Each structure stands twice: as structure tokens, then as C-alpha cells.
Amino acid sequence: MDDTAPIAFVTGTSSGLGRGLARVLLDEGWRVHGCSRRPSDMEGLCHARIDLADHAAVGPALDALLGALPRLDLVVLNAGVLGRIRHLAETPLEDLRAIFEVNVWANKTVMDWLHRWGRPVRQVVMISSGAAVLGNKGWGGYALSKAALNMLARLYAHEFPDTHITALAPGIVDTPMMDHLCEEADAETFPALKRLRAARGTPAMPGPEEAARRVVSVLGALRERPSGSFVDIREILDPEAYAALYGRPAGR
């Protein structure tokens, strides 16, 4: 084992962007530790099965997975759930609570463990979404939880003065979740889905490994922003697309 190699911890590594990040970081020579509810067969990944919504079990699981490490150079809090696309007034509180358990409180549990662990953590990236800002119809629970995640990043920036923290929207990624959004969900009732359907199969919606390469490519640029910031990756890599999406002049 190369003790000089950078060390990463990524949540949600069994599929989607989390799996892509683990693969890309391993290919670039990182030591990668990951966790997910489902097993992982990725060679080289030090993996643990953890249900992050089981908050009482997270600490002991992280003790076993990460406790002996001297430091973490990168933590990517990627695991998350979408919930149903539907009117907020028709969304039961129980459903909203279930989304928040994974998208917000699970990440708080991990951050609290890192704080108690007390060893150097250079950079934390919390995977957010443009939905946190755009407020599109139908994205209620997901948008609310990601907006809360953005504030979680800002608040923890005060408590981790030696760690750079970002809430990062990685852009749209072609994962199995898109099968439902692009083929089954009601795009007439929820117009934001039309943009996803138009993007599928184009460079605007990369697969997980290409999206992961984009995330890794901007890690240095993220550290140039104030810790605790929300950043949409398109602002860095595709300012025109960013401006079109958010209705802002490019470069602002």
C-alpha cells in the first residue's frame, strides 16, 4: 500500500455518480474507501455496507472503515434519494422526513463523526443540486433537502476551520434514476422534466464516470471559493449553460 497516496472517502459507491467517483479516483492513484447500502464488487475499493439512514449504526461502521486512517484528503458525501416528483401539497410529511433522513441528517451524522475523529480532512464535497436553487415544480422533497444541505455546508464551514467544504451541484448525470424521470414521470405536469429528456444522450448529461471526471477536475477550483459555498459545476465548466439555466449573465 502506498502510504503517500491521497486518501478519499465516498458515500453511495454501489452505483451512479458515487461508483463513478470511486472508479476515477482509483484510476488516478487514490486510496479509496466507500460505503453504500448495497455490496460493491469494485476491485481496489475498501468498501463497507452501511445504511446511512440508520444513524446509530453509522459511527461504529465508520470507526471500522476509517478509524485507523491518518487523514482524509477528500470526502464526497454523495449518497442521496430523489423521492417522487409530485405536487408539494400532495406530499406526506412522512415522505419528506424519509428524504431528509438520507439527504441531510445522514450527512450530518458523517460530519459529526469526522469532527469527533479529529484527524486532518482536507476537503469535503457535499453533492447538492441545482434543484436546491431553481425550485422547479414537482421537486419538493428533493429541492428542500438539497437547499438544507447547502446550509449544512455553510454552517459546518465554521466548525471545520482547517477543512474546505463545498456544496456542489454536479449537473445532470445519466444514472438509473433518469430511467424514471425521462421515461415515466409526467413531463406535461412537471415541465422541468422536458429539459432532462432533451439532454439525455447528449454531452449535457454524461454517464457516471464522465461526470465523476468532471467533478475531480474542479476540486482545485472549488478550494478557491470560500469554504461553505454552493457551486454549480456548470459555472466553472460551461458558463453559457449555467447562465441559461439560472438566468444569470455568464461569469457572475
Secondary structure in CASP SS format (residue, H / E / C, confidence):
PFRMAT SS
TARGET T0000
AUTHOR 0000-0000-0000
METHOD secondary structure of the structure
MODEL  1
M C 1.00
D C 1.00
D C 1.00
T C 1.00
A C 1.00
P C 1.00
I E 1.00
A E 1.00
F E 1.00
V E 1.00
T E 1.00
G C 1.00
T C 1.00
S C 1.00
S C 1.00
G H 1.00
L H 1.00
G H 1.00
R H 1.00
G H 1.00
L H 1.00
A H 1.00
R H 1.00
V H 1.00
L H 1.00
L H 1.00
D H 1.00
E C 1.00
G C 1.00
W C 1.00
R E 1.00
V E 1.00
H E 1.00
G E 1.00
C E 1.00
S E 1.00
R C 1.00
R C 1.00
P C 1.00
S C 1.00
D C 1.00
M C 1.00
E C 1.00
G C 1.00
L C 1.00
C E 1.00
H E 1.00
A E 1.00
R E 1.00
I C 1.00
D C 1.00
L C 1.00
A C 1.00
D C 1.00
H H 1.00
A H 1.00
A H 1.00
V H 1.00
G H 1.00
P H 1.00
A H 1.00
L H 1.00
D H 1.00
A H 1.00
L H 1.00
L H 1.00
G C 1.00
A C 1.00
L C 1.00
P C 1.00
R C 1.00
L E 1.00
D C 1.00
L E 1.00
V E 1.00
V E 1.00
L E 1.00
N C 1.00
A C 1.00
G C 1.00
V C 1.00
L C 1.00
G C 1.00
R C 1.00
I C 1.00
R E 1.00
H C 1.00
L H 1.00
A H 1.00
E H 1.00
T C 1.00
P C 1.00
L H 1.00
E H 1.00
D H 1.00
L H 1.00
R H 1.00
A H 1.00
I H 1.00
F H 1.00
E H 1.00
V H 1.00
N H 1.00
V H 1.00
W H 1.00
A H 1.00
N H 1.00
K H 1.00
T H 1.00
V H 1.00
M H 1.00
D H 1.00
W H 1.00
L H 1.00
H H 1.00
R H 1.00
W H 1.00
G C 1.00
R C 1.00
P C 1.00
V E 1.00
R C 1.00
Q E 1.00
V E 1.00
V E 1.00
M E 1.00
I E 1.00
S C 1.00
S C 1.00
G C 1.00
A H 1.00
A H 1.00
V H 1.00
L H 1.00
G C 1.00
N C 1.00
K C 1.00
G C 1.00
W E 1.00
G H 1.00
G H 1.00
Y H 1.00
A H 1.00
L H 1.00
S H 1.00
K H 1.00
A H 1.00
A H 1.00
L H 1.00
N H 1.00
M H 1.00
L H 1.00
A H 1.00
R H 1.00
L H 1.00
Y H 1.00
A H 1.00
H H 1.00
E H 1.00
F C 1.00
P C 1.00
D C 1.00
T C 1.00
H E 1.00
I E 1.00
T E 1.00
A E 1.00
L E 1.00
A E 1.00
P C 1.00
G C 1.00
I C 1.00
V C 1.00
D C 1.00
T C 1.00
P C 1.00
M H 1.00
M H 1.00
D H 1.00
H H 1.00
L H 1.00
C H 1.00
E H 1.00
E C 1.00
A C 1.00
D C 1.00
A C 1.00
E C 1.00
T C 1.00
F C 1.00
P C 1.00
A H 1.00
L H 1.00
K H 1.00
R H 1.00
L H 1.00
R H 1.00
A H 1.00
A H 1.00
R C 1.00
G C 1.00
T C 1.00
P C 1.00
A C 1.00
M C 1.00
P C 1.00
G C 1.00
P H 1.00
E H 1.00
E H 1.00
A H 1.00
A H 1.00
R H 1.00
R H 1.00
V H 1.00
V H 1.00
S H 1.00
V C 1.00
L H 1.00
G H 1.00
A H 1.00
L H 1.00
R C 1.00
E C 1.00
R C 1.00
P C 1.00
S C 1.00
G C 1.00
S E 1.00
F E 1.00
V E 1.00
D E 1.00
I H 1.00
R H 1.00
E H 1.00
I H 1.00
L H 1.00
D C 1.00
P H 1.00
E H 1.00
A H 1.00
Y H 1.00
A H 1.00
A H 1.00
L H 1.00
Y H 1.00
G C 1.00
R C 1.00
P C 1.00
A C 1.00
G C 1.00
R C 1.00
END
